[in-house]
Amino acid sequence: MQAKDLDLQIKEVEIHCSYDVERGSTQNPVSHGVKTLLTILHDMELRRPLYYFTIPGILMAGAGVLMGLEFFRIFAHGGACSTDRRCSW
C-alpha cells in the first residue's frame, strides 16, 4: 500500500525458502493471526473511515430499531414488563 501511495512499481521476484527447519516459527499461529487481523482493521480505519464506522453503525441502528419495534408491539398488545425482566402478555 505504501508503494502504491508513492506511485512505485512492484515487481514479483521468485524466491526459494524452506519451511522444514527446526524451531522455524517463534509465534503462536492464533496470536499471529489476531495481530494480522487487527493490523488490517487499523489500516482500514485510517484509509477508509467511512466504511469502518458506517457499516457497524447501520447494523447497530437496525438492531436498535428492531428491539424498539418489539417493545412497542408488546406494549400495544397490553403487555407489561415485570420486575424479573420477563415481559408478559
Helices and strands as residue ranges (DSSP letters): H 2-5, H 29-47, H 49-76, E 80-81, E 87-88
